[in-house]
Amino acid sequence: MLTNEYRHVPVLLKEVLEYLQPQPGEVVCDCTLGGAGHSVALAAQVAPTGILIGIDQDDMALAAAGKRLADEAPAAHTKLLKGNFGNLDELLVDAQVPGVDCFLFDLGVSSPQLDIGQRGFSYNEDAPLDMRMDPATNPLSAAEVVNEYDEAELVRILRTYGDERHARGIARRIVEERTREPIRTTLQLANIVRDAIPARDRRHGKHPARRSFQAIRIEVNHETDVLEQGLKAAIRWANPGGRIAVISYHSLEDRIVKHVFGQMSKGCICPPDLPVCACGHVPIVRVNTKRPLYASAEEVASNPRARSAIMRVATKLEV
């Protein structure tokens, strides 16, 4: 049974507030609302005349976040929208705002989705293989990926999205096992992955299935596809001087964020021997974090999931 409380400990909250600097009367958009851990603090900063827009594709998150915002930031004006930030253009049109002053993306799966076994994200509890953020709109489940993708596709997913160096062996074992019987549960898959990894490489460190579950989750929810779309849309919608903060949790996400911010911060890209600029390319954003920000040792001690968090921030320029 699902818990009524959608718990969420916000990662890098101090740094988010420091770099976004939300002001009274501004419009802030939390593109990954979750349990509203960040949103409660952001809403309090812009209240009473500002607006907090919260976006999530999870009905459970939206319901819990709405209650929490009403309880903890009652003076704030909020608009909670169901959807994926890959469709940010349409969502912000629905929100009827002319522009946004602060954007926050806190990527990856939220703590409650990991903690509630029935959602199928966890390798520590037995549940149907699902991993969909929004089952109502996403027909692709983890069970379909595991049971229907060919071996080469599984290798690609595990390597690209999980940085899994045993991808070939894991994919081969998955294909072998599913010929005997379909792989339907999280513990079935976790045990298959564990057995495919040499014993010497699973004696220490985190759960051996962690990378594989991450990779399959990213494939199921098309996370890399929508990240670049969402970031570029946020830059379009940001008011001059608007701030965009992104917290990612693995190198693939961070590379996408770094690439988008890097491309949007470039000026002239003409060959150096050209006497005058012919490209007309101008920087759209200024990158505020030349080096990414990480959680402090104190935060990691109190919230271990902050250990892998990486934050980058950019500011929209006058163009």
Residue pairs with C-beta under 8 A, 6 or more apart in sequence:
2 60
2 116
2 118
3 112
3 116
4 64
5 64
6 34
6 35
6 60
6 61
6 63
6 64
6 65
6 112
7 35
7 111
7 112
7 115
8 34
8 35
8 36
8 37
8 110
8 111
8 112
9 37
9 111
9 303
9 305
10 16
10 37
10 38
10 41
10 106
11 106
11 247
11 295
11 299
11 303
11 305
11 306
11 309
12 247
12 293
12 295
12 299
12 306
12 309
12 311
13 37
13 38
13 41
15 293
15 311
16 38
16 41
16 42
16 104
16 245
16 247
16 311
17 41
17 42
17 45
19 243
19 245
19 288
19 289
19 293
19 311
19 313
20 28
20 42
20 102
20 104
20 243
20 245
20 313
21 102
21 243
22 28
22 42
22 45
22 46
22 50
22 101
22 102
23 45
23 46
23 50
23 101
24 45
24 46
24 47
24 48
24 49
24 50
25 46
25 49
25 50
26 46
26 50
26 101
26 102
27 46
27 50
27 51
27 53
27 97
27 99
27 100
27 101
27 102
27 239
28 42
28 43
28 45
28 46
28 50
28 51
28 52
28 53
28 100
28 101
28 102
28 103
28 104
29 52
29 53
29 54
29 55
29 92
29 100
29 102
29 103
29 104
29 234
29 237
30 36
30 38
30 39
30 42
30 52
30 53
30 54
30 55
30 104
30 106
31 55
31 85
31 88
31 103
31 104
31 105
31 230
31 234
32 55
32 56
32 85
32 104
32 105
32 106
32 107
32 110
33 39
33 54
33 55
33 56
33 61
33 62
33 65
33 80
34 56
34 58
34 61
34 65
34 106
34 110
34 111
34 112
35 61
35 64
35 65
35 68
35 110
35 111
35 112
36 54
36 64
36 65
36 68
36 69
38 104
38 106
39 52
39 54
39 65
39 69
39 73
39 78
40 68
40 69
40 72
40 73
42 52
42 102
42 104
43 50
43 52
43 69
43 73
43 76
43 78
44 72
44 73
44 75
44 76
46 52
46 76
47 73
47 75
47 76
47 77
48 75
48 76
48 77
49 77
50 76
50 77
51 77
51 78
51 79
51 97
52 69
52 73
52 76
52 77
52 78
52 79
53 78
53 79
53 80
53 81
53 91
53 92
53 95
53 97
53 100
54 62
54 65
54 69
54 78
54 79
54 80
54 81
55 80
55 81
55 82
55 83
55 84
55 85
55 88
55 91
56 62
56 65
56 80
56 82
56 83
57 82
57 83
57 84
57 133
57 134
57 137
58 110
58 113
58 133
58 134
59 82
59 134
59 136
60 112
61 110
61 112
62 80
62 82
65 80
66 78
66 80
69 76
69 78
69 80
79 95
81 91
81 94
81 95
83 90
83 91
84 133
84 134
84 226
84 230
85 91
85 105
85 226
85 230
85 233
85 234
86 222
86 225
86 226
86 227
86 229
86 230
88 229
88 230
88 233
88 234
88 237
89 233
89 236
89 237
92 100
92 233
92 237
99 237
99 238
99 239
99 242
100 234
100 237
100 238
100 239
100 242
101 238
101 239
101 241
101 242
101 243
102 242
102 243
102 244
102 245
103 234
103 237
103 238
103 242
103 243
103 244
103 245
104 245
104 246
104 247
105 227
105 230
105 231
105 234
105 244
105 245
105 246
105 247
106 247
107 223
107 227
107 246
107 247
107 248
107 249
107 253
108 248
108 249
108 250
108 253
109 121
109 133
109 217
111 305
113 119
113 121
113 133
114 121
114 122
115 122
117 124
117 125
117 126
117 127
117 186
118 127
118 128
119 127
119 130
119 131
120 127
120 128
120 129
120 130
120 131
120 132
120 141
120 142
120 186
121 130
121 131
121 186
121 213
121 217
122 186
122 213
123 186
123 187
123 189
123 190
123 193
123 207
123 209
123 210
123 213
124 190
124 207
125 186
125 187
126 185
126 186
126 187
127 185
127 186
128 143
128 184
128 185
128 186
129 141
129 142
129 143
129 146
129 183
129 184
129 185
129 186
129 188
129 189
130 141
130 142
130 143
131 141
131 142
131 213
131 216
131 217
131 220
131 221
132 138
132 140
132 141
132 142
132 220
132 221
133 221
135 141
138 220
138 221
140 219
140 220
141 220
142 189
142 216
142 217
142 220
143 182
143 183
143 184
145 154
145 157
145 216
145 219
145 220
146 154
146 174
146 178
146 183
146 189
146 216
147 178
147 182
147 183
149 157
150 175
151 171
151 172
151 174
151 175
152 171
154 167
154 170
154 171
154 174
154 175
155 167
155 168
155 171
157 215
157 216
157 218
157 219
158 164
158 167
158 170
158 171
158 211
158 212
158 215
159 167
160 215
160 252
161 214
161 215
161 216
161 218
161 219
161 224
161 252
162 211
162 212
162 214
162 215
162 218
163 211
163 250
163 251
163 252
164 170
164 211
164 212
164 215
166 196
166 197
166 198
166 201
169 196
169 197
170 192
170 193
170 196
170 197
170 212
172 196
173 192
173 193
173 195
173 196
174 183
174 189
174 192
174 193
174 196
177 183
177 188
177 192
183 189
183 192
186 213
189 209
189 212
189 213
190 207
190 209
190 213
193 208
193 209
193 212
194 202
194 208
194 209
197 208
201 208
202 208
214 250
217 223
218 224
218 252
223 253
224 252
224 253
224 256
227 253
227 256
227 257
228 256
228 259
228 260
231 244
231 246
231 256
231 257
231 260
231 261
232 260
232 264
234 244
235 244
235 260
235 264
235 284
235 285
235 314
235 316
238 244
238 316
239 316
240 316
240 317
240 318
240 319
241 315
241 316
241 318
242 315
242 316
243 288
243 313
243 314
243 315
243 316
244 285
244 313
244 314
244 315
244 316
245 311
245 312
245 313
246 257
246 311
246 312
246 313
247 309
247 310
247 311
248 254
248 256
248 257
248 309
248 310
248 311
248 312
249 308
249 309
249 310
250 308
254 292
254 310
254 312
257 312
258 312
261 285
261 287
261 312
261 314
262 287
264 283
264 284
264 285
264 314
265 283
265 284
265 285
265 286
265 287
265 314
266 281
266 283
267 281
267 282
267 283
268 277
268 279
268 281
268 282
269 279
269 281
270 277
270 278
270 279
270 281
282 319
283 317
284 316
284 317
284 319
285 314
285 315
285 316
285 317
286 314
286 315
286 317
287 312
287 313
287 314
288 313
288 314
288 315
289 311
289 312
289 313
289 314
292 310
292 311
292 312
293 310
293 311
293 312
293 313
294 309
294 310
294 311
295 303
295 306
295 307
295 309
299 306
300 306
300 307
